[in-house]
Structures are given as C-alpha cells and as structure tokens.
C-alpha cells in the first residue's frame, strides 16, 4: 500500500474513533449513566503511581527563552474598571489572545484569578451572564470583590479556531465538516492550554500588574480538569476551584485528571459537583475524592444539578477564593 494512502486511512480511522468518543461523551451529558450503574459502582477511578505522574510532568514544560512578544491590542474603561485585550506568542508559536480585567478599586497590586472555560467555549463565555456556565455572573462577582481576572481562549477554541481551519471543536456537530479538524486530541488541547496559561502569567508578572504572592484559578468543566494539570506544574497558583470537572479516567490519554490529583498537594482546592452530571458517576467521584484528593485544605460541594449548575455555584466559588486568596 502506498505510504500516502496508508497515512490517510490511518488519519481517517483516528478521526472516526475520536468522533465516536466525543459523541458518546455528548450523549452522556444528556442522558447520564443508568441509575443501576450509579448505585453499584462505588469504587474510585484508577490512578497511576506517583512515579508515573512525575514522568508525565515534562509534557507541560515550555521554553522560557522564547520571546513572549506580548502587547495590549485593545482596552475598555467602564464603571471605573479597566479591561484589556492582549496577545502573546504561545509555547508552540501560535498567537494567543486573552482578556485581563481590573476592578474599580485602587488597591494595587491586584490579586489575580485565572478563568478557564469549558470544551467548545471560549474566553467570551466569561462575559455573558446567562450562558451555560453563567460566566459573566462569576467574573463580575470576582471583580466586585476586588480581584483582577484573566481569561484565554483554550487551544483550538474561540479566536484560535484558525488552528483547526476555523472549524468548531465538536466533531459531532456537523457530519459534513472535514474530518481533519480532529487531528488535535483532548490531551494535546489541554497540554497546550496549560503552557499558554503559564506564559500568560509570565506576561502579567513582567508588566507588574498583579500581586506575585499567589494566584487563584477557577475552571469550569474542561477548565476544571485543566486545574489539575496547572496545579501539578505551576507553583504560582496557590488556590483553585474546579467546577464540574469530569473525572473519567479513560478517553483522555495522558491527561486523565485523576492521575494529576498527585499535584494538588496541600493547596486549597475546592470541587463543585452535580449529582446528576452525566460525565461521571457521583459515587465514583466521591470515592476518588476521599481516596486521592481529600486533605484539611480541600473541600467538595454537591448540588442537585447536572453538568450545568446555573448561578448556584457562584457564591461558594467566590467564598473559597476570598477565604484563601486574601
């Protein structure tokens, strides 16, 4: 078989497999696992050894000598606050766009909270009140409490869709779309995004805009999963809130969040979960939390909700940040 034909067939098979996985995940969000599975499977998700965990950490390394080339490209002043749009050079050469917003208080330097959106979303999600994650409500609550916030588009998401030929990341959304948009695996998207948030911290630290004594993190869904990876490799993050992070231990390759629970350590870490969430079994999540995550500095709060929590999570998330990022 000619090499070109073999490569195309292999890529097509890989794309179909990933499409099937995403479709099953999507259906799981809608339907959730059977109630019998929920009641019977109470074991924790499997986790790799600490030695294997440490062997994976170099995946998230980046070249600190690579110029950031960061610059402010737009800014808005409203209600006494300031929002700036900035771009910088990502770890693999892509230009990464983001927003950094400062509260109307004059208590500089500001404590910073990173905001990480979910799969198929974007940084704009944090500027809409009534969307899937109620991101605008959460962002404004942090600003009103005196925190600065920073949000990026994850790799292949939002303004970075040029990385996948301007297609949407959900391959099950349009069966007629080119299958080649699947050539980024979930692990590749998350690993790249983690590197980019680390470089975004380099950018704001160099500009002297924020307090360098510690940074907070709040991530929703995929962003909550990314919090596990960032805590494992980024010591500048001192407190985190993971909102409905899927704890499935399969399908994410070297980016299964349970495997990176080793990296939380003694830092304050809050999980906000929905009992009816289709992306995991509540009893297995509870067992995983007790076995791998629970410390005097961690907490898990359950709501009688699915993957979409609504505004109910905002007060608990804000209280956690205010308690631990003073």
Secondary structure as GFF3:
##gff-version 3
##sequence-region A 1 326
A	DSSP	alpha_helix	3	31	.	.	.	ID=ss1
A	DSSP	alpha_helix	35	40	.	.	.	ID=ss2
A	DSSP	alpha_helix	50	56	.	.	.	ID=ss3
A	DSSP	three_ten_helix	57	60	.	.	.	ID=ss4
A	DSSP	beta_strand	71	78	.	.	.	ID=ss5
A	DSSP	beta_strand	81	89	.	.	.	ID=ss6
A	DSSP	beta_strand	95	102	.	.	.	ID=ss7
A	DSSP	beta_strand	110	116	.	.	.	ID=ss8
A	DSSP	three_ten_helix	123	127	.	.	.	ID=ss9
A	DSSP	alpha_helix	135	144	.	.	.	ID=ss10
A	DSSP	beta_strand	148	152	.	.	.	ID=ss11
A	DSSP	three_ten_helix	158	164	.	.	.	ID=ss12
A	DSSP	three_ten_helix	179	182	.	.	.	ID=ss13
A	DSSP	alpha_helix	186	206	.	.	.	ID=ss14
A	DSSP	beta_strand	210	220	.	.	.	ID=ss15
A	DSSP	alpha_helix	222	233	.	.	.	ID=ss16
A	DSSP	beta_strand	237	243	.	.	.	ID=ss17
A	DSSP	three_ten_helix	253	255	.	.	.	ID=ss18
A	DSSP	three_ten_helix	257	263	.	.	.	ID=ss19
A	DSSP	beta_strand	268	274	.	.	.	ID=ss20
A	DSSP	alpha_helix	282	288	.	.	.	ID=ss21
A	DSSP	pi_helix	289	293	.	.	.	ID=ss22
A	DSSP	beta_strand	298	303	.	.	.	ID=ss23
A	DSSP	alpha_helix	312	324	.	.	.	ID=ss24
###
